[in-house]
Amino acid sequence: MRILGPIQLGFAVTLCLSAASWGQNVANVGQGPAINPASDLPTATQLHATSSSQMVLGPSDVIHISVWKNSDLSQTVTVGPDGFVSLPLVGNVEVAGLTSDQLGQMIASRLTTYVVSPQVTVSIVEIRSRQVYVLGQVSKPGGFPLIAPIHVLQLIAQAGGLTTYANRKGIVVLRSEQGSIRKIPFNYNNVVRGEGKQNIVLQPGDTVYVP
């Protein structure tokens, strides 16, 4: 057996380490910087909370008002057709047009007469004032809350996708405009091929009909 000298041995060790590093670099090609999902990426709950806190409230929305350490003042209420809710001590409060954060601040300011440093949190239980609908040949037809901007293709995906019998070229978006119904064509095949012009952002009350 041949015995390596000190210089030869050091060179061999360096060569082995370089080869190992080269192999690791090859394995990581195209992976980009490391990402820690737990700390770097927002969770679905965080995204939903952010969108809900910025959403403008309207009639028929169901909200929960929580006053810290005052369970008698905490309750779940439905916004009336006039946009108002009635609350203990505070009375009638106009909710329509406010976000949940703005409403919480308003209620807290009105409660200062009765409660020391009131802490009020308003959370959205159910969104009814802003909805979009999917009817026809989708897996889960029905209404969907419009929490954040959504395109036609995204809504179809939320509804479970198209059924086998869906007419992919004959889909229409029904939109109420000045007392009449406007029909906006949507060709599913063209959109999934990259022609995104028809993949419009939906408005509250829009109905996507899949024949």
BAPAKE-576133 format. One record per residue (C-alpha): residue number from 1; residue in one letter; x, y, z. Coordinates in steps of 0.02 Angstrom, whole numbers. Example, Ala and Ser with C-alpha at 12.3 -4.5 7.8 and 13.67 -1.06 7.14 Angstrom:
<nodes>
<node><num>1</num><residu>A</residu><px>615</px><py>-225</py><pz>390</pz></node>
<node><num>2</num><residu>S</residu><px>684</px><py>-53</py><pz>357</pz></node>
</nodes>
This chain:
<nodes>
<node><num>1</num><residu>M</residu><px>0</px><py>0</py><pz>0</pz></node>
<node><num>2</num><residu>R</residu><px>64</px><py>171</py><pz>-49</pz></node>
<node><num>3</num><residu>I</residu><px>77</px><py>299</py><pz>92</pz></node>
<node><num>4</num><residu>L</residu><px>43</px><py>480</py><pz>45</pz></node>
<node><num>5</num><residu>G</residu><px>157</px><py>616</py><pz>105</pz></node>
<node><num>6</num><residu>P</residu><px>91</px><py>770</py><pz>201</pz></node>
<node><num>7</num><residu>I</residu><px>76</px><py>879</py><pz>45</pz></node>
<node><num>8</num><residu>Q</residu><px>-7</px><py>741</py><pz>-57</pz></node>
<node><num>9</num><residu>L</residu><px>-126</px><py>701</py><pz>85</pz></node>
<node><num>10</num><residu>G</residu><px>-178</px><py>883</py><pz>105</pz></node>
<node><num>11</num><residu>F</residu><px>-209</px><py>897</py><pz>-83</pz></node>
<node><num>12</num><residu>A</residu><px>-315</px><py>739</py><pz>-82</pz></node>
<node><num>13</num><residu>V</residu><px>-423</px><py>802</py><pz>63</pz></node>
<node><num>14</num><residu>T</residu><px>-448</px><py>971</py><pz>-23</pz></node>
<node><num>15</num><residu>L</residu><px>-497</px><py>884</py><pz>-185</pz></node>
<node><num>16</num><residu>C</residu><px>-626</px><py>776</py><pz>-94</pz></node>
<node><num>17</num><residu>L</residu><px>-703</px><py>926</py><pz>-6</pz></node>
<node><num>18</num><residu>S</residu><px>-712</px><py>1023</py><pz>-169</pz></node>
<node><num>19</num><residu>A</residu><px>-798</px><py>877</py><pz>-255</pz></node>
<node><num>20</num><residu>A</residu><px>-925</px><py>865</py><pz>-114</pz></node>
<node><num>21</num><residu>S</residu><px>-960</px><py>1052</py><pz>-123</pz></node>
<node><num>22</num><residu>W</residu><px>-976</px><py>1044</py><pz>-312</pz></node>
<node><num>23</num><residu>G</residu><px>-1102</px><py>900</py><pz>-297</pz></node>
<node><num>24</num><residu>Q</residu><px>-1205</px><py>998</py><pz>-170</pz></node>
<node><num>25</num><residu>N</residu><px>-1206</px><py>1152</py><pz>-283</pz></node>
<node><num>26</num><residu>V</residu><px>-1263</px><py>1047</py><pz>-431</pz></node>
<node><num>27</num><residu>A</residu><px>-1406</px><py>976</py><pz>-327</pz></node>
<node><num>28</num><residu>N</residu><px>-1462</px><py>1152</py><pz>-281</pz></node>
<node><num>29</num><residu>V</residu><px>-1458</px><py>1224</py><pz>-458</pz></node>
<node><num>30</num><residu>G</residu><px>-1622</px><py>1316</py><pz>-497</pz></node>
<node><num>31</num><residu>Q</residu><px>-1688</px><py>1305</py><pz>-320</pz></node>
<node><num>32</num><residu>G</residu><px>-1657</px><py>1489</py><pz>-280</pz></node>
<node><num>33</num><residu>P</residu><px>-1639</px><py>1559</py><pz>-104</pz></node>
<node><num>34</num><residu>A</residu><px>-1699</px><py>1453</py><pz>41</pz></node>
<node><num>35</num><residu>I</residu><px>-1872</px><py>1497</py><pz>107</pz></node>
<node><num>36</num><residu>N</residu><px>-1940</px><py>1454</py><pz>276</pz></node>
<node><num>37</num><residu>P</residu><px>-2127</px><py>1427</py><pz>247</pz></node>
<node><num>38</num><residu>A</residu><px>-2167</px><py>1448</py><pz>430</pz></node>
<node><num>39</num><residu>S</residu><px>-2091</px><py>1622</py><pz>443</pz></node>
<node><num>40</num><residu>D</residu><px>-2073</px><py>1695</py><pz>268</pz></node>
<node><num>41</num><residu>L</residu><px>-2242</px><py>1657</py><pz>189</pz></node>
<node><num>42</num><residu>P</residu><px>-2411</px><py>1722</py><pz>251</pz></node>
<node><num>43</num><residu>T</residu><px>-2536</px><py>1589</py><pz>299</pz></node>
<node><num>44</num><residu>A</residu><px>-2710</px><py>1578</py><pz>223</pz></node>
<node><num>45</num><residu>T</residu><px>-2781</px><py>1636</py><pz>391</pz></node>
<node><num>46</num><residu>Q</residu><px>-2670</px><py>1791</py><pz>390</pz></node>
<node><num>47</num><residu>L</residu><px>-2721</px><py>1834</py><pz>211</pz></node>
<node><num>48</num><residu>H</residu><px>-2905</px><py>1812</py><pz>254</pz></node>
<node><num>49</num><residu>A</residu><px>-2889</px><py>1920</py><pz>410</pz></node>
<node><num>50</num><residu>T</residu><px>-2800</px><py>2057</py><pz>312</pz></node>
<node><num>51</num><residu>S</residu><px>-2931</px><py>2057</py><pz>174</pz></node>
<node><num>52</num><residu>S</residu><px>-3076</px><py>2055</py><pz>297</pz></node>
<node><num>53</num><residu>S</residu><px>-3009</px><py>2200</py><pz>400</pz></node>
<node><num>54</num><residu>Q</residu><px>-2998</px><py>2307</py><pz>242</pz></node>
<node><num>55</num><residu>M</residu><px>-3167</px><py>2256</py><pz>171</pz></node>
<node><num>56</num><residu>V</residu><px>-3306</px><py>2384</py><pz>174</pz></node>
<node><num>57</num><residu>L</residu><px>-3460</px><py>2324</py><pz>269</pz></node>
<node><num>58</num><residu>G</residu><px>-3635</px><py>2331</py><pz>197</pz></node>
<node><num>59</num><residu>P</residu><px>-3816</px><py>2279</py><pz>228</pz></node>
<node><num>60</num><residu>S</residu><px>-3849</px><py>2098</py><pz>281</pz></node>
<node><num>61</num><residu>D</residu><px>-3668</px><py>2068</py><pz>335</pz></node>
<node><num>62</num><residu>V</residu><px>-3653</px><py>1974</py><pz>500</pz></node>
<node><num>63</num><residu>I</residu><px>-3522</px><py>2043</py><pz>620</pz></node>
<node><num>64</num><residu>H</residu><px>-3465</px><py>2004</py><pz>797</pz></node>
<node><num>65</num><residu>I</residu><px>-3425</px><py>2148</py><pz>913</pz></node>
<node><num>66</num><residu>S</residu><px>-3315</px><py>2103</py><pz>1060</pz></node>
<node><num>67</num><residu>V</residu><px>-3285</px><py>2225</py><pz>1204</pz></node>
<node><num>68</num><residu>W</residu><px>-3142</px><py>2162</py><pz>1312</pz></node>
<node><num>69</num><residu>K</residu><px>-3197</px><py>2114</py><pz>1489</pz></node>
<node><num>70</num><residu>N</residu><px>-3376</px><py>2166</py><pz>1449</pz></node>
<node><num>71</num><residu>S</residu><px>-3473</px><py>2014</py><pz>1391</pz></node>
<node><num>72</num><residu>D</residu><px>-3639</px><py>2107</py><pz>1409</pz></node>
<node><num>73</num><residu>L</residu><px>-3583</px><py>2228</py><pz>1273</pz></node>
<node><num>74</num><residu>S</residu><px>-3513</px><py>2093</py><pz>1159</pz></node>
<node><num>75</num><residu>Q</residu><px>-3633</px><py>2020</py><pz>1032</pz></node>
<node><num>76</num><residu>T</residu><px>-3661</px><py>1958</py><pz>854</pz></node>
<node><num>77</num><residu>V</residu><px>-3772</px><py>2069</py><pz>748</pz></node>
<node><num>78</num><residu>T</residu><px>-3833</px><py>2080</py><pz>568</pz></node>
<node><num>79</num><residu>V</residu><px>-3819</px><py>2245</py><pz>476</pz></node>
<node><num>80</num><residu>G</residu><px>-3993</px><py>2307</py><pz>433</pz></node>
<node><num>81</num><residu>P</residu><px>-4054</px><py>2354</py><pz>258</pz></node>
<node><num>82</num><residu>D</residu><px>-4025</px><py>2536</py><pz>305</pz></node>
<node><num>83</num><residu>G</residu><px>-3842</px><py>2500</py><pz>348</pz></node>
<node><num>84</num><residu>F</residu><px>-3865</px><py>2523</py><pz>536</pz></node>
<node><num>85</num><residu>V</residu><px>-3847</px><py>2411</py><pz>689</pz></node>
<node><num>86</num><residu>S</residu><px>-3915</px><py>2441</py><pz>864</pz></node>
<node><num>87</num><residu>L</residu><px>-3794</px><py>2414</py><pz>1009</pz></node>
<node><num>88</num><residu>P</residu><px>-3811</px><py>2426</py><pz>1199</pz></node>
<node><num>89</num><residu>L</residu><px>-3763</px><py>2598</py><pz>1269</pz></node>
<node><num>90</num><residu>V</residu><px>-3707</px><py>2657</py><pz>1098</pz></node>
<node><num>91</num><residu>G</residu><px>-3876</px><py>2652</py><pz>1011</pz></node>
<node><num>92</num><residu>N</residu><px>-3892</px><py>2653</py><pz>822</pz></node>
<node><num>93</num><residu>V</residu><px>-3728</px><py>2651</py><pz>728</pz></node>
<node><num>94</num><residu>E</residu><px>-3709</px><py>2670</py><pz>540</pz></node>
<node><num>95</num><residu>V</residu><px>-3600</px><py>2524</py><pz>486</pz></node>
<node><num>96</num><residu>A</residu><px>-3616</px><py>2527</py><pz>296</pz></node>
<node><num>97</num><residu>G</residu><px>-3463</px><py>2604</py><pz>215</pz></node>
<node><num>98</num><residu>L</residu><px>-3345</px><py>2567</py><pz>359</pz></node>
<node><num>99</num><residu>T</residu><px>-3212</px><py>2433</py><pz>378</pz></node>
<node><num>100</num><residu>S</residu><px>-3214</px><py>2323</py><pz>532</pz></node>
<node><num>101</num><residu>D</residu><px>-3063</px><py>2418</py><pz>602</pz></node>
<node><num>102</num><residu>Q</residu><px>-3148</px><py>2586</py><pz>577</pz></node>
<node><num>103</num><residu>L</residu><px>-3308</px><py>2523</py><pz>657</pz></node>
<node><num>104</num><residu>G</residu><px>-3212</px><py>2457</py><pz>808</pz></node>
<node><num>105</num><residu>Q</residu><px>-3131</px><py>2627</py><pz>834</pz></node>
<node><num>106</num><residu>M</residu><px>-3299</px><py>2717</py><pz>820</pz></node>
<node><num>107</num><residu>I</residu><px>-3384</px><py>2604</py><pz>946</pz></node>
<node><num>108</num><residu>A</residu><px>-3237</px><py>2620</py><pz>1066</pz></node>
<node><num>109</num><residu>S</residu><px>-3244</px><py>2810</py><pz>1058</pz></node>
<node><num>110</num><residu>R</residu><px>-3431</px><py>2808</py><pz>1098</pz></node>
<node><num>111</num><residu>L</residu><px>-3407</px><py>2688</py><pz>1244</pz></node>
<node><num>112</num><residu>T</residu><px>-3280</px><py>2797</py><pz>1333</pz></node>
<node><num>113</num><residu>T</residu><px>-3424</px><py>2882</py><pz>1425</pz></node>
<node><num>114</num><residu>Y</residu><px>-3472</px><py>2716</py><pz>1505</pz></node>
<node><num>115</num><residu>V</residu><px>-3315</px><py>2607</py><pz>1501</pz></node>
<node><num>116</num><residu>V</residu><px>-3137</px><py>2649</py><pz>1552</pz></node>
<node><num>117</num><residu>S</residu><px>-3018</px><py>2629</py><pz>1403</pz></node>
<node><num>118</num><residu>P</residu><px>-3133</px><py>2514</py><pz>1304</pz></node>
<node><num>119</num><residu>Q</residu><px>-3050</px><py>2391</py><pz>1186</pz></node>
<node><num>120</num><residu>V</residu><px>-3166</px><py>2342</py><pz>1044</pz></node>
<node><num>121</num><residu>T</residu><px>-3135</px><py>2212</py><pz>910</pz></node>
<node><num>122</num><residu>V</residu><px>-3252</px><py>2189</py><pz>761</pz></node>
<node><num>123</num><residu>S</residu><px>-3240</px><py>2028</py><pz>661</pz></node>
<node><num>124</num><residu>I</residu><px>-3338</px><py>1977</py><pz>507</pz></node>
<node><num>125</num><residu>V</residu><px>-3440</px><py>1819</py><pz>535</pz></node>
<node><num>126</num><residu>E</residu><px>-3525</px><py>1810</py><pz>365</pz></node>
<node><num>127</num><residu>I</residu><px>-3514</px><py>1916</py><pz>209</pz></node>
<node><num>128</num><residu>R</residu><px>-3683</px><py>1940</py><pz>126</pz></node>
<node><num>129</num><residu>S</residu><px>-3674</px><py>2115</py><pz>51</pz></node>
<node><num>130</num><residu>R</residu><px>-3533</px><py>2071</py><pz>-70</pz></node>
<node><num>131</num><residu>Q</residu><px>-3561</px><py>1907</py><pz>-160</pz></node>
<node><num>132</num><residu>V</residu><px>-3531</px><py>1833</py><pz>-331</pz></node>
<node><num>133</num><residu>Y</residu><px>-3621</px><py>1681</py><pz>-400</pz></node>
<node><num>134</num><residu>V</residu><px>-3587</px><py>1531</py><pz>-511</pz></node>
<node><num>135</num><residu>L</residu><px>-3730</px><py>1436</py><pz>-591</pz></node>
<node><num>136</num><residu>G</residu><px>-3740</px><py>1290</py><pz>-711</pz></node>
<node><num>137</num><residu>Q</residu><px>-3611</px><py>1157</py><pz>-751</pz></node>
<node><num>138</num><residu>V</residu><px>-3488</px><py>1176</py><pz>-606</pz></node>
<node><num>139</num><residu>S</residu><px>-3455</px><py>1056</py><pz>-464</pz></node>
<node><num>140</num><residu>K</residu><px>-3514</px><py>1174</py><pz>-325</pz></node>
<node><num>141</num><residu>P</residu><px>-3636</px><py>1306</py><pz>-391</pz></node>
<node><num>142</num><residu>G</residu><px>-3692</px><py>1444</py><pz>-275</pz></node>
<node><num>143</num><residu>G</residu><px>-3640</px><py>1609</py><pz>-197</pz></node>
<node><num>144</num><residu>F</residu><px>-3464</px><py>1653</py><pz>-141</pz></node>
<node><num>145</num><residu>P</residu><px>-3412</px><py>1799</py><pz>-28</pz></node>
<node><num>146</num><residu>L</residu><px>-3312</px><py>1933</py><pz>-118</pz></node>
<node><num>147</num><residu>I</residu><px>-3175</px><py>1963</py><pz>9</pz></node>
<node><num>148</num><residu>A</residu><px>-3039</px><py>2014</py><pz>-113</pz></node>
<node><num>149</num><residu>P</residu><px>-3033</px><py>2049</py><pz>-302</pz></node>
<node><num>150</num><residu>I</residu><px>-3065</px><py>1888</py><pz>-400</pz></node>
<node><num>151</num><residu>H</residu><px>-3064</px><py>1845</py><pz>-585</pz></node>
<node><num>152</num><residu>V</residu><px>-3187</px><py>1732</py><pz>-676</pz></node>
<node><num>153</num><residu>L</residu><px>-3063</px><py>1588</py><pz>-689</pz></node>
<node><num>154</num><residu>Q</residu><px>-3025</px><py>1596</py><pz>-503</pz></node>
<node><num>155</num><residu>L</residu><px>-3210</px><py>1591</py><pz>-459</pz></node>
<node><num>156</num><residu>I</residu><px>-3237</px><py>1439</py><pz>-569</pz></node>
<node><num>157</num><residu>A</residu><px>-3093</px><py>1355</py><pz>-479</pz></node>
<node><num>158</num><residu>Q</residu><px>-3172</px><py>1397</py><pz>-310</pz></node>
<node><num>159</num><residu>A</residu><px>-3332</px><py>1317</py><pz>-372</pz></node>
<node><num>160</num><residu>G</residu><px>-3239</px><py>1153</py><pz>-400</pz></node>
<node><num>161</num><residu>G</residu><px>-3208</px><py>1176</py><pz>-586</pz></node>
<node><num>162</num><residu>L</residu><px>-3314</px><py>1135</py><pz>-737</pz></node>
<node><num>163</num><residu>T</residu><px>-3412</px><py>974</py><pz>-757</pz></node>
<node><num>164</num><residu>T</residu><px>-3390</px><py>855</py><pz>-904</pz></node>
<node><num>165</num><residu>Y</residu><px>-3542</px><py>926</py><pz>-993</pz></node>
<node><num>166</num><residu>A</residu><px>-3496</px><py>1110</py><pz>-977</pz></node>
<node><num>167</num><residu>N</residu><px>-3497</px><py>1216</py><pz>-1134</pz></node>
<node><num>168</num><residu>R</residu><px>-3325</px><py>1293</py><pz>-1113</pz></node>
<node><num>169</num><residu>K</residu><px>-3348</px><py>1417</py><pz>-1255</pz></node>
<node><num>170</num><residu>G</residu><px>-3522</px><py>1476</py><pz>-1205</pz></node>
<node><num>171</num><residu>I</residu><px>-3492</px><py>1541</py><pz>-1028</pz></node>
<node><num>172</num><residu>V</residu><px>-3561</px><py>1714</py><pz>-990</pz></node>
<node><num>173</num><residu>V</residu><px>-3546</px><py>1838</py><pz>-848</pz></node>
<node><num>174</num><residu>L</residu><px>-3714</px><py>1918</py><pz>-807</pz></node>
<node><num>175</num><residu>R</residu><px>-3694</px><py>2094</py><pz>-737</pz></node>
<node><num>176</num><residu>S</residu><px>-3832</px><py>2215</py><pz>-686</pz></node>
<node><num>177</num><residu>E</residu><px>-3804</px><py>2388</py><pz>-758</pz></node>
<node><num>178</num><residu>Q</residu><px>-3930</px><py>2530</py><pz>-747</pz></node>
<node><num>179</num><residu>G</residu><px>-4079</px><py>2415</py><pz>-730</pz></node>
<node><num>180</num><residu>S</residu><px>-4031</px><py>2295</py><pz>-870</pz></node>
<node><num>181</num><residu>I</residu><px>-3927</px><py>2136</py><pz>-879</pz></node>
<node><num>182</num><residu>R</residu><px>-3766</px><py>2141</py><pz>-977</pz></node>
<node><num>183</num><residu>K</residu><px>-3696</px><py>1978</py><pz>-1046</pz></node>
<node><num>184</num><residu>I</residu><px>-3506</px><py>1969</py><pz>-1050</pz></node>
<node><num>185</num><residu>P</residu><px>-3438</px><py>1819</py><pz>-1147</pz></node>
<node><num>186</num><residu>F</residu><px>-3305</px><py>1707</py><pz>-1072</pz></node>
<node><num>187</num><residu>N</residu><px>-3217</px><py>1573</py><pz>-1175</pz></node>
<node><num>188</num><residu>Y</residu><px>-3137</px><py>1454</py><pz>-1050</pz></node>
<node><num>189</num><residu>N</residu><px>-3026</px><py>1370</py><pz>-1180</pz></node>
<node><num>190</num><residu>N</residu><px>-2952</px><py>1534</py><pz>-1240</pz></node>
<node><num>191</num><residu>V</residu><px>-2919</px><py>1598</py><pz>-1064</pz></node>
<node><num>192</num><residu>V</residu><px>-2827</px><py>1442</py><pz>-1006</pz></node>
<node><num>193</num><residu>R</residu><px>-2720</px><py>1455</py><pz>-1164</pz></node>
<node><num>194</num><residu>G</residu><px>-2661</px><py>1625</py><pz>-1107</pz></node>
<node><num>195</num><residu>E</residu><px>-2787</px><py>1744</py><pz>-1188</pz></node>
<node><num>196</num><residu>G</residu><px>-2831</px><py>1833</py><pz>-1027</pz></node>
<node><num>197</num><residu>K</residu><px>-2932</px><py>1979</py><pz>-1094</pz></node>
<node><num>198</num><residu>Q</residu><px>-3099</px><py>1896</py><pz>-1053</pz></node>
<node><num>199</num><residu>N</residu><px>-3040</px><py>1846</py><pz>-879</pz></node>
<node><num>200</num><residu>I</residu><px>-3113</px><py>2003</py><pz>-801</pz></node>
<node><num>201</num><residu>V</residu><px>-3119</px><py>2054</py><pz>-618</pz></node>
<node><num>202</num><residu>L</residu><px>-3291</px><py>2016</py><pz>-549</pz></node>
<node><num>203</num><residu>Q</residu><px>-3402</px><py>2144</py><pz>-464</pz></node>
<node><num>204</num><residu>P</residu><px>-3522</px><py>2117</py><pz>-318</pz></node>
<node><num>205</num><residu>G</residu><px>-3682</px><py>2036</py><pz>-384</pz></node>
<node><num>206</num><residu>D</residu><px>-3603</px><py>1964</py><pz>-542</pz></node>
<node><num>207</num><residu>T</residu><px>-3662</px><py>1790</py><pz>-594</pz></node>
<node><num>208</num><residu>V</residu><px>-3553</px><py>1673</py><pz>-696</pz></node>
<node><num>209</num><residu>Y</residu><px>-3667</px><py>1556</py><pz>-795</pz></node>
<node><num>210</num><residu>V</residu><px>-3594</px><py>1396</py><pz>-866</pz></node>
<node><num>211</num><residu>P</residu><px>-3714</px><py>1313</py><pz>-990</pz></node>
</nodes>
